[in-house]
Amino acid sequence: MQNEKELLLIIFNAIEQSSDMVFITDREGTIVYANPSFEKITGFDRKEAVGKNSRILKSGSHPAQFYKDMWDTILSGTTWSGRIINKRKDGTNYIEETLISPVVNCSGEITHFMAIRKDITKEIELENQVFEAQKMESLAILSGQLAHDFNNLLTMVIGSLDVISEDLKKDSTSRRLAEAAIKMARDYSNLTKQLLIFARKQETSRQTKNLNSLIEETKPLFKTLLGEKIEIEFNLAKNLFEVYISPEQFKQVISNILTNAKDAMSGAGKIIIKTSNQQIAETPEQRASGSSSAGRYAARPQAPNKQKHVSFEIKDTGKGMDKNTLSRIFEPFFTTKPKGKGTGLGLSTVYGIVKQHGGEISVESEPGKGTTFRILMPAAG
C-alpha cells in the first residue's frame, strides 16, 4: 500500500512538473484538473479553469465537423491525436500538438478524458520561415538563370536592330518600326535587370554610408513621387550606425516601397519613415557559418553575442494586405494591380537588394490597418 501511495505521488508530481499542458475533463468536457503548464500556456489560472468547459480555449479556427470527429473518436474509447489552433485568455491564438485519451473505471466505462498538449507555435513559425526562405531562394535561382539567358538574347536582338535601323531611311515606316522594336527590347532588358537584382546577380558599387544622410538626399524626390496629399513624418535616430551599401540601389529600395505605399493609400494618407540602432543577438555558430538571419535569431537557444544593425522602417496608413497577399509580395511578377498597371517586380527588386546587402526584410500588415516594411542591415565595420 505504501509503495502504491509513493508511486501515485511520483506520477502526480511528474504531471505537475511537466512542461506540457495536462488537464482532465469529464465526459461533457468540464475541466476537473489542470497542471501549472496549463496556466503558462493558456494564461488561465487553473483554479479559474476548473469547473469550466474546455470550450474556453476554442479559437473558432476549426469547423464544427472537426470537433465532432474528435469527440466521436474519444467517446468510442479511442485516443485522438492532432494539431489544434486554440485561444489564450488574452485572445491570441496558439498551435498545439494534442493527445486526448479516454479514462475508464474498473467497469470499463469512460468517465473522463486526459489531454496532453504541447505548444508548438514557435516551431511552426520557424518551419514557415525556413520554407519561405527556401521558396524565395529557389525563385531567385530560377529567375537569375532565365534573366541571364533572356538578357543575352535581347542584347543580340538590340544589336541586330541597331544595324538594320542604320541602313533604313530616316523618315521611312521601316525605320520607325525598327526604332520602336529597339525601344521595346530595351524596356524588356530593363525588366531582366530587375530580375537579376532579385536574384542577387548584379554587381554593385558600395560605400560606407549613413542611412539618414541617404534619406535626406532623397527627400526632394518624395513630394514628386507621392504628391501633396500624402503627409510624411520622419523619425530618424541620432548617431545612427553606418552601413556598407550601394547608395543608388538603396534609393531604389526607398522609391519602390514608397510607390507601393502611395498605391495602397490611393494617393492620400500618411507615411512614417523611421531609423534606429539595434543590437541583434547572433550566436557564434551563426557568425562562423555566415548563415545568420535577423528574423530567426530568437529561435537559437545558445548564449548570444550582440551585433550592431540599423533598422529602417516605412509605415503607411493604406488599406493593408490579407495573409495570402502578404505571403506573395516579394515573388517576381506578383501584383494586385490591374493588368498593364505594374510589372510586379518592384518589391521583388527590393527583396533582392536587401538580401544582396546581407540584410533582412519583414512586412507587417492587416486589412484596414496599413503596412510596415522593416529592413535590418548589418552595421559597417
C-alpha positions in Angstrom: 0.0 0.0 0.0 2.8 2.4 0.9 4.6 1.7 -2.4 1.3 2.4 -4.3 0.9 5.8 -2.5 4.5 6.7 -3.3 4.0 5.7 -6.9 0.8 7.8 -7.1 2.7 10.7 -5.6 5.5 10.3 -8.2 3.0 10.3 -11.0 1.2 13.3 -9.7 4.5 15.3 -9.2 5.5 14.3 -12.8 2.3 15.6 -14.2 2.5 18.8 -12.1 6.1 19.4 -13.2 5.6 18.5 -16.9 6.4 21.3 -19.4 3.5 20.1 -21.5 -0.1 21.1 -20.6 -2.0 18.3 -18.9 -5.7 18.6 -18.0 -8.6 16.2 -17.3 -12.2 16.7 -18.2 -15.4 14.8 -17.5 -17.4 13.3 -20.3 -19.0 16.6 -21.1 -15.7 18.4 -21.4 -15.8 20.2 -18.0 -12.3 20.7 -16.6 -11.7 18.9 -13.3 -7.9 19.2 -13.2 -5.2 21.3 -14.9 -1.4 21.3 -14.2 0.7 24.5 -13.9 1.8 24.4 -17.5 -1.9 25.0 -18.4 -1.6 28.4 -16.8 1.7 29.2 -18.5 0.4 28.3 -22.0 -3.2 29.5 -21.9 -3.0 32.4 -19.4 -6.0 31.0 -17.5 -5.4 30.4 -13.8 -6.0 26.7 -13.3 -8.3 27.4 -10.3 -10.3 29.7 -12.6 -10.4 27.0 -15.3 -11.6 24.1 -13.1 -15.3 23.8 -13.4 -15.4 25.5 -16.8 -15.8 23.7 -20.2 -12.7 23.3 -22.3 -14.5 25.4 -24.9 -12.9 28.4 -23.2 -9.9 27.6 -25.3 -11.8 27.4 -28.6 -10.4 29.8 -31.2 -13.0 29.4 -33.9 -10.3 28.3 -36.4 -11.8 24.9 -37.0 -15.2 23.9 -38.4 -17.8 22.2 -36.3 -17.1 18.9 -38.1 -13.5 18.9 -36.8 -14.7 18.9 -33.2 -17.5 16.3 -33.9 -14.9 13.9 -35.3 -12.7 14.4 -32.3 -15.5 13.8 -29.8 -16.8 10.8 -31.8 -13.3 9.3 -31.6 -12.7 9.7 -27.9 -16.2 8.7 -26.9 -15.7 5.5 -28.8 -12.8 4.7 -26.5 -10.0 5.6 -29.0 -7.2 8.0 -28.4 -7.3 11.1 -30.6 -4.2 13.0 -31.7 -3.7 16.0 -33.9 -3.0 19.7 -34.1 -5.4 22.3 -32.7 -5.4 26.1 -33.0 -6.6 27.3 -29.6 -7.0 30.7 -28.0 -5.3 32.1 -24.9 -7.0 34.1 -22.3 -5.6 37.3 -23.9 -7.3 36.4 -27.2 -4.2 35.4 -29.1 -4.1 32.1 -30.9 -1.5 29.3 -30.5 -0.9 26.0 -32.1 -0.7 22.8 -30.0 0.1 19.1 -30.6 -2.7 17.3 -28.8 -3.2 13.8 -27.5 -6.6 13.0 -25.8 -7.1 9.7 -24.2 -10.2 8.2 -22.6 -10.0 7.4 -18.8 -12.1 4.3 -17.9 -13.2 3.0 -14.5 -13.0 -0.6 -13.2 -16.2 -1.4 -15.1 -14.6 -0.3 -18.4 -16.8 2.8 -18.6 -15.4 6.1 -19.9 -15.6 8.6 -17.1 -13.1 11.2 -18.0 -10.6 12.3 -20.7 -7.0 13.3 -20.3 -5.5 15.8 -22.7 -1.7 16.2 -23.1 -0.9 19.3 -25.2 2.4 20.8 -26.3 2.6 24.4 -27.6 4.3 24.2 -31.0 3.6 27.8 -32.1 7.3 28.8 -32.3 8.3 25.6 -34.1 5.6 26.1 -36.7 6.7 29.8 -37.2 10.3 28.6 -37.6 9.2 25.9 -40.1 7.3 28.6 -42.1 10.3 30.9 -42.0 12.6 28.2 -43.3 10.0 27.2 -46.0 9.7 30.9 -47.1 13.4 31.3 -47.3 13.8 28.2 -49.4 11.0 29.2 -51.7 12.5 32.7 -52.2 15.9 31.2 -52.8 14.6 28.8 -55.4 12.7 31.7 -57.1 15.9 33.7 -57.1 18.0 30.9 -58.7 15.3 30.3 -61.4 14.8 34.0 -62.1 18.6 34.6 -62.3 19.0 31.8 -64.9 16.1 32.9 -67.0 17.0 36.6 -66.8 20.7 35.9 -67.8 19.7 33.9 -70.8 17.0 36.3 -71.9 19.2 39.3 -71.5 21.8 37.7 -73.7 19.2 37.1 -76.4 17.9 40.7 -76.1 21.5 42.1 -76.4 21.8 40.2 -79.7 18.3 41.4 -80.9 19.1 45.1 -80.0 22.4 44.9 -81.7 20.9 43.5 -84.8 18.1 46.0 -84.9 20.6 48.9 -84.4 22.5 47.7 -87.5 19.3 47.3 -89.5 18.0 50.7 -88.4 21.1 52.4 -89.6 20.5 51.0 -93.1 17.0 52.4 -93.3 15.9 55.8 -94.4 15.3 58.2 -91.5 11.7 59.0 -92.2 10.6 55.7 -93.5 8.0 53.5 -91.9 10.5 50.7 -91.7 12.9 52.9 -89.7 10.2 53.9 -87.3 9.1 50.3 -86.7 12.8 49.3 -86.2 13.3 52.1 -83.6 10.0 51.1 -81.8 11.2 47.5 -81.7 14.6 48.6 -80.2 12.8 50.7 -77.5 10.6 47.7 -76.6 13.6 45.4 -76.5 15.4 47.8 -74.2 12.4 48.1 -71.9 12.4 44.3 -71.6 16.1 44.4 -71.0 15.4 46.7 -68.0 13.0 44.1 -66.7 15.6 41.4 -66.9 18.0 43.7 -65.0 15.4 43.9 -62.2 15.1 40.1 -62.2 18.9 39.9 -61.9 18.8 42.2 -58.9 16.2 40.0 -57.3 18.5 37.0 -58.0 21.4 39.0 -56.4 23.5 38.7 -59.6 24.0 42.4 -60.2 27.4 43.9 -59.5 27.2 46.9 -57.1 29.4 49.8 -56.2 29.2 50.1 -52.4 30.4 52.7 -49.9 30.1 53.3 -46.1 27.1 55.5 -45.7 24.7 56.9 -43.1 21.1 55.9 -44.0 19.9 59.2 -42.5 22.1 61.1 -45.0 20.8 58.9 -47.8 17.2 59.7 -46.8 18.0 63.5 -46.7 19.5 63.2 -50.2 16.3 61.5 -51.4 13.8 63.9 -49.7 13.4 66.2 -52.7 12.0 63.3 -54.7 9.4 62.4 -52.1 6.9 65.1 -52.9 7.3 64.5 -56.6 6.8 60.8 -56.1 4.0 60.9 -53.5 2.1 64.1 -54.3 0.7 66.8 -52.0 -2.0 64.8 -50.3 0.4 62.3 -48.6 1.9 63.5 -45.3 5.5 62.3 -44.5 6.8 62.1 -40.9 10.5 61.4 -40.2 11.7 59.8 -37.1 15.4 59.5 -37.7 17.7 58.3 -34.9 20.7 60.4 -33.8 24.2 58.8 -34.1 22.9 56.2 -36.5 25.4 53.4 -37.2 26.9 53.5 -40.7 26.1 50.7 -43.3 28.1 49.4 -46.3 25.7 49.8 -49.2 25.1 50.9 -52.8 23.5 54.3 -52.4 21.8 54.1 -55.8 20.3 50.7 -55.1 19.1 51.8 -51.7 17.5 54.9 -53.1 15.7 52.4 -55.4 14.5 50.4 -52.3 13.1 53.6 -50.8 11.4 54.6 -54.1 9.9 51.2 -54.7 8.4 50.9 -51.2 7.1 54.5 -51.3 5.4 53.8 -54.6 3.8 50.7 -53.2 2.6 52.8 -50.2 1.2 55.5 -52.4 -0.8 53.0 -54.4 -2.1 51.4 -51.2 -3.3 54.8 -49.9 -4.9 55.8 -53.2 -2.9 59.0 -53.2 -3.8 60.3 -49.7 -2.7 59.4 -46.2 0.4 59.4 -44.0 3.8 57.7 -44.2 6.3 57.4 -41.3 9.9 56.8 -42.1 12.0 55.7 -39.1 15.6 54.7 -38.5 17.1 53.2 -35.3 20.2 51.4 -34.0 19.7 47.8 -33.0 21.8 45.3 -31.1 20.8 41.9 -32.5 21.7 38.7 -30.8 23.8 36.5 -33.0 25.2 33.1 -31.9 28.9 32.1 -32.5 27.6 29.3 -34.8 25.7 31.8 -36.9 28.7 34.1 -37.2 31.1 31.3 -38.1 28.8 29.8 -40.7 27.6 33.1 -42.1 24.1 31.9 -42.0 22.6 34.3 -39.6 19.1 35.7 -40.2 17.7 38.6 -38.4 14.2 37.2 -38.5 15.3 34.0 -36.7 17.9 35.0 -34.1 15.5 34.4 -31.2 14.9 30.8 -32.2 18.5 29.9 -31.3 18.9 28.8 -27.6 22.7 29.4 -27.3 24.2 32.4 -25.5 24.2 35.3 -28.0 26.7 37.9 -28.9 25.3 41.3 -29.7 25.8 42.5 -33.3 25.2 46.1 -34.4 22.5 46.6 -37.0 20.5 49.5 -38.4 16.7 49.3 -38.6 14.9 51.2 -41.4 11.1 51.3 -41.4 8.5 52.7 -43.8 4.9 52.6 -42.4 1.8 53.7 -44.3 -1.8 54.2 -43.5 -3.0 52.4 -46.6 -5.6 49.6 -47.0 -3.3 46.9 -45.8 -3.0 43.3 -47.1 -4.5 39.9 -46.3 -2.4 36.9 -45.4 -2.4 35.5 -48.9 -1.2 38.7 -50.5 1.4 39.2 -47.7 2.9 35.7 -48.3 3.5 36.5 -52.0 4.5 40.2 -52.2 8.2 39.5 -52.9 7.5 37.0 -55.7 8.6 38.2 -59.2 5.7 39.4 -61.3 3.2 39.1 -58.5 0.9 42.2 -58.4 -2.5 43.1 -57.2 -2.8 46.0 -59.7 -4.9 45.8 -62.8 -3.4 44.3 -65.9 -1.0 46.7 -67.5 -0.6 48.9 -64.4 2.5 47.3 -62.9 5.3 44.8 -63.7 5.2 43.0 -60.3 8.9 43.5 -59.9 9.1 46.5 -57.6 9.1 44.6 -54.3 11.0 41.6 -55.6 13.7 44.1 -56.6 13.6 45.5 -53.0 14.0 42.0 -51.6 16.9 41.2 -53.9 18.8 44.4 -53.0 18.3 43.9 -49.2 19.4 40.3 -49.4 22.4 41.2 -51.6 23.5 43.6 -48.9 23.3 40.9 -46.2 20.1 42.4 -44.7 16.7 41.1 -43.8 13.3 42.5 -44.7 10.0 41.8 -43.0 6.4 43.1 -43.5 3.6 43.6 -41.1 0.1 44.3 -42.5 -3.6 43.7 -41.9 -6.6 44.7 -44.0 -7.6 48.2 -42.9 -4.5 48.7 -40.7 -1.8 49.8 -43.1 1.6 48.2 -43.8 5.0 48.5 -42.2 8.2 47.5 -44.2 11.1 46.8 -41.8 14.6 46.4 -43.1 17.5 45.3 -40.9 21.0 46.0 -42.2 24.3 45.0 -40.6 26.4 48.0 -39.4 29.7 48.7 -41.3 32.9 47.8 -39.6 
